[in-house]
Amino acid sequence: MKKNIILSSLFLSTVIFAQNKGLVANSQSPYSKLQSVGLQDVKWTNGFWKEQFDVETKSTLPYMWDLYHSETSHAYKNFEIAAGLDKGTFKGPSFHDGDFYKIFEGMAATYAVTKDKKLDAEMDKAIALFAKVQRKDGYIHTPVLIDERWGTLGPEEVKKQLGFEKYNMGHLMTAACIHYRATGKTNFLNIAKGVADFLYDFYKKASPELARNAICPSHYMGIVEMYRTVKDPKYLELANNLIDIKGTTNDGTDDNQDRVPFRQQTTAMGHAVRANYLYAGVADLYAETGEKKLLDNLESIWDDVTYRKMYITGGCGSLYDGVSPDGTSYDPTVVQKIHQAYGRPFQLPNATAHTETCANIGNVLWNWRMLQITGDAKYADIVELALYNSVLSGMNLEGDKFLYNNPLNVSNDLPFHQRWGNVREGYIALSNCCAPNVTRTVAEVGNYAYNLSKEGLYINLYGSNNLNTKTLNGEALEIEQQTNYPWDGKVTLKIVKAPKDLQAFFLRIPGWSQDAEVLVNNSKVSDKIVSGTYLKLNQKWKKGDVIELNMPMPVELMEANPLVEEVKNQVAVKRGPLVYCLESDQLPANTSVNDVILNLNSDFKTDFTELKNRKLVTIEATSKIAADNSWNKTLYKPISTKDGKSLTVKLVPYFAWGNKGQGEMTVWMSH
């Protein structure tokens, strides 16, 4: 065993560390048009994402790290018991290991930027524990290993099938790759290599029935990232095999995304988190193999999600429980009950929207990978939409309380108790998976801001930061970005260092924007500027050159496709990339947000307000409350002809709702 570890370490030491070191190491992916910049290459300097990163480093990350070391969570204790350092039984959900790896990944991404030695020491301590837990064959999954250690395992294959085993391993592999890129150390990567080797051997021998034991396929992304990092071709072989075995058994389910082979899937169905993770993993595989069928299906599914099944916030998974497929058969082997389901096309309820934070993060992961493959700005639009709205809404402004689901309406009068609450909690018992996920996501937003290509630099997300990277030719490239985005549409890019040769900059012109203007050194660019595309600026750049992007940010009233029955004759309010909402603290006592009728001719004045030490732009609008707004023991009644009471209300960004205490909220309003 010791000899194998030495050989493994020597093998890993030969990996070219100069390859790009971002969230996805796609510098040598033959079918990826764009490539990541390094995790350490972007540093937020002020404004929105600097504030959010400060919340991450000062509150969220230390809170989550301590929580998962505590008895409340018991996650770290599970590792200690599995390692034989303590006695006890496994406690917590079966995906607890994976949740800890997500927090670890967030710590590694944070370390890449801050180089905080305390974070490095904490990570090394955890890695040493992982090494003690890992079985000689590379296997690591504490629910099984604890029972194995104490002789209480029982039918192991059943536990594997139901226990999020591969999901946990997937997050381990991803976290290990990020740690390696952030630190240059191979201690965690060696453990991940053992896991990847175990999976390779397991899937070579496993029956199709046992092979489908992969609830929530994070290991698709993980195994491709291992292939990219250590360049072992058997990992790519495994990734292909994971797609091939989907839908090959009679006991597959849409809930687990394995009833139908992926190459037969053209629409989104089933469990939204598991679906989005699958799509992200398939996109990773396409970047390596270029199999056209994979991309064709991903694009078809993307159209189905984006144009028929996604909320205005970028949220995914509309139903707590649905059926899939629906309306085609009474055969129970065809119609299946699905948890947190995508639902039917245009089936987008608001008060009962599930929209798990993990599903929305999965939407980001998937669209980010589609952007890498294609360079198409429409995918960056979705990344931005979900990040600013349905991802950040999963956490309070102070960074220590979290939501599992993200409804678009909260009404006190709903006569039933929903499975998941509408109040953020410090620890969501038995389903705290979203809190670690948003922890790592916020730590990694900087890596979404830019991409490199053979032609030049892509600017995807706007926020004040310093970029210090190298082009694909190895030449220094430094940019200072200044902006108050998303509160203001002016973005300034100052060139600090640039290659002497011709270099292109690709500015994303968001799909939401209209009448954007671009200036280079105060001279207006005459090229046609098209929303939802990248504008190519191609010239020789020198130090001190300035690119200025101006995007007007009017308040926009949004309506939904009339097939979305739940919001017919209602409007939502957007400004820039942000969706806004109305909270009940703006209303008189005994008045519901559902009673408010928005005046479409409002002046819609914008102003800054401070909430929990964060400055937010609010929107002031005029509205009225119906004269007769009582619905006690009433299902239908005539429309009142009396004038309602006029009222001025302030709308807040959706991501910030629920930070002023418990109350009602709505995104969609009558008019």
N, C-alpha and C positions, 0 to 999 in steps of 0.2 A: 504493500500500500504506500509506504514511504517513498519507494522508487517512483511509483506512478505520480505522486504529488510533485516530486522533483522534476520529472519529465514534463508534467503539465505546466509547471512554473516556467520552465525553459521555453516551452512552446509559446506561452503567452507573452514572454519577454521579447519574442521576435516580432510581435504585432507592431505594425507601423503606427506609432503613437501620434504621428503628424497628421493622420487622417482627421477629418472634421469630427468635432467632439460635441455635437449637439444632441438633442433628444433622440433623433434618428441619425445613425452614422451612415448616411446614404451617399458618401463621396464616391463610392465605386459601384453604386447601384446603376446598372446599365439602362434601366427604363425610368429613371427619375430625372426630370428636367431641372429641378431645383435641388439645392443642397443646403444643409443646415450650417449656420455659423456656430462657433463654439459656445458652450454654456456660459463661459466666463467673458464672452466678447461684448455683452450688452449690460450696461449698468444704468439703472434708472436714476435720474438726477433730481427731478422735482415733479410736481403735478400728480395726476391720478394714480399711475402705477407705482410711483415712488412711495406715495402714501400707503398703497395696498401692500407693497413689499415691506415697508416698515411694520405694518400690522402683522405681516407674516413672520418676520424675524423677532419681533419683540413680544408677540402675543401668541399667534396661532401655533407656530412650530414648537416653542417651549411648552405650551399648554398640552398639545397632543403628545409630545414625547413623554412628559411627566404622567399624563393620563394612562398611556399604554404601558407604563412601568408600575402602575398602581394596582391595588386589589380591585378597584372599580372595574377596570378592564380585564386584568389578569393575563393580558397577551404576552408580556415579557416573562411572567411567571410560568406560562406554558412552556416556553423555551427552556427555562431553568429546570423544570421538572423533566422535560424530555431529555435534557442533557445529563440527568442524574445528579444535579446539584441540589435538588430539593425533592421532597415527597409531596404527593397530591394527585389530583385528577385534573383533566382538561376542563377548563371553564370558558364560556363565551361561545359565540357563533363559530361554525366550522371554517369561516373565511377570516378568522382573526389573524392568522399568520400573514395573509396577504395584506391586511390593513396595516400591520406593523411595517411591512416592506414598503408600502406606499409612503408612510411617514418618513421612513429611512430615505427613500428616493427624494422626497422634498428637502430633507436635510443635506443630502449630497448636492442637489442643485443649488441650494443656498450657499453651501460651502464653496462651490465653484466661483461664486461672485464675491463672497465676503472673505474667504480664506481664514475663517474663524477657527483657531486651533482647538477650541473646546469642542466644536462640532466634529472635527476630525478624530479627536480622542474618544468621543462618545460613539462614533461609528465603528472605530476599531474594537472597542469593547463589545459592541453588539455582534460584530463579525466573528470575534473569537468564540462567542456563545453559539452562533450558528454552526461553526465548525465542529463544536462538541456535539451538537444535536445531529448533524448529518450522518446518515448510515454509510457503511463502507461502499455500498453500491451507488451512492450519490443521492439516495432518497431522503427527502426532508418534508415532513408534514406532521406537526406536533400531535393532532388528535390520534393518529395511528401510532406514532412512535411512543407516546406515553403509555397507551394500552399495551403495546408490544413490550415495553420495558417491564411492566408489572404483570404481564401474563393475562391480561383481560381483553385481548384484542377481539375475539369472536370472529364472525365472517368478514374477513378483511376486504374482500372484493366489494361487498355491499357498502361498507364504510367509504371506500374509495369513490364508488359511483355517486354517492350522495353528499360527499364531504368537501366540495370545492378544492379538491387536492390539486388539480392542474391549474386552477385559477391562482392559488397561492404560489405555485411554482412559477407561473408566468410573471407575477409581480416581483418575485425574487430575481428572476433573470433580468427583467427590465431595470430594477433598482441597482443590480450589480453592474450593469453596463454603464449606467449614469454615474455610479460611484467611481468606476475605473476612469471615465472621461474627466471627472471632476478632480480626482486625486492623483491619477497615474499609478495607483496601487492595484495589485492583482489579487489581494487576499480574498475579497468578496467574489471576484470574477472566477477564481479557482473553484469556489463552492458552486457557483452558477454553472460552471462547466460540468461539474459532477452531476448536477440536476439535469442538464441538457443531455448528457450521456445516458443517464438513467431513462429519460423519456424516449430517447432513440431506441434503446434496447427494449423498453416496454412495448412500444408500438410495433416493433418488428415481430414480437411474439404474441401479442394480445389478440384474442378473438374479436370480431367486429362488435359483439355485444359489450365486452369489457372496454373496448377502445372508445366507446361513446360516453365514457364516464367523466366528461369534461364540462362541468357546469360553468358557464360564463368564460368564454375562451380568451382570457388574457394571455395564455401561453402561445397563441399564434403570433402576437406582437413580440413576445419575449424570445421565442426561438429564432425568429428572423433577425432580431437585434443581436442575438448571440452569434448567428452566422456572420453578420456584418462585422462584428467585433473581433472574433477569433479566426474567421475565414475557414472554418471546418465545413467542407461540403456536405457532410452527413446531416448537418442541421438544416440546410436548405432542402435536402431530401425529406427530412422529417416534416418540414413545413408543408411541402407538397402533399405528403401522405396524410397530414391532418385534414386537408381539404378533400382528398380523395375518399376518405373513410366516412365523411359526413353523409347521412341519409342512406347508409347501406344496410341498416338493420330494420327489423320489423317493429322494434320498440322505441324508435326515435320520436321526438316530440318537437312541435314548434316552440314550446316553452324553452326548450334547450337548443333550438336552432339546428336540429339534426334529424328531422323527419324527412326533409327533402334535400337531396344533394345540392350543394351551393350552385353548381353550374346550371341548375334548373330554377333557381330563384331569380325572379325579376322584379318582385315587389317586396316591401318591408312587411314582415308579419312576425308575430310572436313577441317574446320578452324584449323590451326595448334596449336594456343595458346589454344583454347578451348579443342582440342583433348588432348594435353599434360597435361592440368590441370585435365581433366577427368581421364586420366590414372593414374595420381598421387593419386587422390582421391580413385580410385578403389583399388590401391595397399594398401592404408591405411586401407580400409575396409577389404581386404583379411587378413591383419595382425591380425585383430580382430576375424574374422569368420572362416578363413581357407576354404572358399568355393572354391573347386578345379576349377570350371568353370571360375571363375574370373581370377585366375592365368594362366590357360591355354590360355585364350584370351589375357591377357597382354603379355605373352611370344610370342604368334603368331604375335601380333601387333608390338612388339619390333623387331622381326626378319624383318618384313616388313619395318619398319623405318630404322633400322641400316644397312641393306644390300641392300636396294633399294631406299630409299627416303631421306637420310640424307646427308648433305654436308660434305666435308672433314673437315670443321671447327666445326662440331657438330651442325650446323644450321638446322632449320626445317621450312617447309612451303615455297615451292619454287616459287609459283605463286601468283602474285597480285590478279588475278581472274582466277579461273578454274571451271571445272564442275565435278560433282560427282554423281553417277559413270559415267564413260566415255566409249563410244564405244559399249554399250550394247543395247541402245534403243533410239528411237527418241521421246518417250513419255515424255512430259515436266514434268510430275509428278514423273518421275524416274530420269531424267537428271536435276540436279540443279546447278545453279550458286553459286560458293563458293568464299568467300573473303579469301585472304592469305591462299590458299589451299595447302594441301600436294601434290596434283597433281598425275600424273601417276607414276608407278614404273620407275625409272631411268630418270625421267624428271627433270633435275637439271640445269636450265639456270643460268648464272653467272651475267651478267650485269643487268638483270631484276629479280634477286633473291629477294624475299621478306624477308624471314628469320628475322622476327621481333624479337627484343631482348627478348621480353616476351616469345615468343615460345621457344627460346633457353634456357631461364631460366626454362621454363616448362619442357624442356628435362632434365635439372639437377634435378629438383624436382622429376620427375618420376623415373629416374635412381637411385637416392639416395634411394628412397623407395624400389625399386626392390633389391638393395643391402642389405637393412635391412632384407628383407624377406628371401633372399637366401644365402647371404654371397659370391656370385659369383663375381669375380673380373672384369668380362666383363662390369658390370654396373658401377663400379668405373672408368673404362677406359673412359666411355662416360661422366661421371661427370667431370673428369679432362679435357678431350678434349674440351667440351663446355665452361667450366669456363675460360680456358686460351685463347680461341680463339673467339668464337661467342658471349660470354657474355661480356668479357672485351672490345671487339671491339665496344660495344654499348656506350662507354664513352671515352672521351679524357684522356690523361695522367695526366692532371691537375684536372680532376674530376668535371668539371663544365659545360661540354657540352656533348650532347648525340645524339645517332642515334636511329631512330625508326626501320629502316631496315638495314641489314648488307650484302650488295652485295659483290660478289667475283671479280667483275670487274667494273671499272668506266671508261667510254670512253667518251671523249668530242664530238666525232662525231656521237653519237646516235641522230638520227633526230627526237626525240620526248621528251616531258617533262614528267618525271615520277611523279607519285602522291606524292611520298615521296622523299626528297632530299638526296644527298650523302654527305652533309656537316653537321657536328655536330652542334647542337643548344643548347642554354641555356634553352629555353622553346619551345617545339614543340606544337604549338597551336592546341587545340582540340584532340590531341593524344599524350599526354605526359606521358602515362602510363608506358613506358619503363624506364624512368629516375628514378622514385621512386622504381621500381622493382630492377634495378641494384644497387640502393643505399642500399636496405636491403640485397641483395645477397652478396655483398662485405663485409658487416659487419658480415655476418654469415659464411664465408668460413671456419673459424677456427673450426666450429662444424662438418664439413665434414672430417676433417683430421684423426680422430680416431673413432673407435667403440669398444664396449665391447661385449664379449660373455661369456658363461659359461666356455669356455676353456681359454680365455685370451684376449689379446689386438690386435685389427686389426689396422694396419697403412695403411690408404687409400691414403692420399695426402702427398707430401713431401714439406717441407719448414721449416726454422729455427724457432723453437718454444719450449716453456716449457709446458709440460703436467703435470697437478697436479690433479689427479682424484682418484676415489676409484673403486676397482673391484666390481663385482656383489656380492661378499661376504663381502663387506664393508672394505676391506684392502687397505691401502694407496699404490698408484702407481704413481711414478714421473719419468718422462723421459725428457731428454734434447736432442732435435734434432738439428743437425747442418748440413747445406747444402747450396749450392748456386744454387740449383734447381730452375727453369728449365734450367738455363744456364750451369749447370754442373751436371753430373750423380752420384756424390759421396754423400752419405747420411750417417751420423753417429748418432747413437742413444746411448746415455749414460744413464745407469740406476742410478737413484738417490735413489729411494725407490722402493722395490718390495716385494710381499708376500713371506713368508718363504717357502711355499709349491710350488709344481710344477706349473709353469705358462708358458703358450705358448704366443709367439709373432708371429703374422701373417704379414709378409712383402708383400705388393703388388708388384708383378713383372709386370710392365706395359706391355700391349700387344704390344706396339711399340718397346720394348727393345729386344735386342739379346745379348747373351753371358754375362749376368749379373753374378757377383760374390758376395758372402756373406761371411764375416768373423765374427767370434765371439771371442773376445779377441785375435785378430791377427791370429787366426787359421781358415783356409778356411773350409767352410761347404761343406761336400762331397755329400750331397743330391742333386738330380737332380733339377735344377732350370728351371722352365717352364714359359715362357712368358704368360701373361694373366691369372695368377693364384696368389694365396697367398702362400708364402713359410712358412711352420710352423716350428718354432724354439721352441722346448719344453725342458726345463730344469729348475733347480732351479737357480734363479738369485740372485745376491747380488749387493750391492752398488759398483759402479765403473766398472761393466761389460759394455763392449762396443760391439755393433753390427754395422758392417759396410757393406753398400750395395754400390756396384760399378756398374753403368750401363753405358757402352760406349754410346756416343751420336754422332754418325756419321751423316753427312748430308745424307738424303734419298730422292731419286727422286720417286715420287708417280705417278701412272697412275690409271685411272678409268676403271671400267667395260666398255667394248666397247659399251654396250647398252646406256651408257650416251653419247648421240650424241654430246652434246655441247663441250665436251673436248676430243674428239677422236684425237689421235696423239699429245696430249699435256701432259705436266708434271707439277706437283706441287712440291714444295720443303718443306720438313719437317725436323725438328731436335728435337729429344725428343718429348715432347707433343705439340710443337709449329708448326703451319703452318706459312710459310713465304710468302711474296708478293713483287712485284716490283712496285715502284712508279715512276712517270714521272720526278721527280726532278733528277733522275739518267741519264736522256737521253738528247741528243742534242735538241735544239729548233726545233719545227715542227715535232717532232718524237713521235709516239704513243707507249704506252706499248704493243699494239697489233702487232707492227712491229718487236718486239724483238724475236730472235730465240736463245734459251738457248743452250749453249754448254754442252752436257751431260758429257763430259770428263773434265770439269772444275776441278780445285783443290779444289774449295769450301772452301776457307779460312774463318775462323771465327775470329771475333774480337769484343771487346766492343766499343760501341759508346754511347755518352750521348745525350739524347733528352728530353727536358723539365725537367731537373734535375733527369732523370731516366737513369740508365745504362742498355743498351740492347745489346744483342749479335746480330751482323749483320753477314750476309753471303756474301762473295765476290765471284762472278762468272764471267766467260767470256761468251760473247754472240756476236751475230752479228745482224746487221740491214739490211734487204733486200735492194739490190741496187735500186730496183724500188718499192717504198712503197706508191705510190700515188694511191688512190682509188676514186678519184673524178669522179663522174658520171660513175662508173665502178662497176659492180656486179660480173663479172668473167673475168679472164685474164690468159694467159699462165704463168707457173712458170718461173721466171727469171733464166737464166743460168749464170748470172754475180755474182761474189763474192760480198758478202755484206761487210759492214764496221764493223770491229771488235770493241768491246766495253766491258769494265769492268764495272759491275754494283754491287751495294750493295742491298741485299734483307733485309727487315726488318720484324719483327714478325707481323703477320696479325693484332693482336689486337692494334698495334701502328700505323696503317696506318692513313693518314689524319691529322697527328699532325704537319705537316710542311707547312700547307697552302693547298689551293685547287689545285687539280691536278688529274691525272689519276692513276689507280691502277689495278693490276691483280694478281690473285693467280695462274692461269693456264697459261702456256707459251708454245709456239711452240718449237719444237726441230728438 
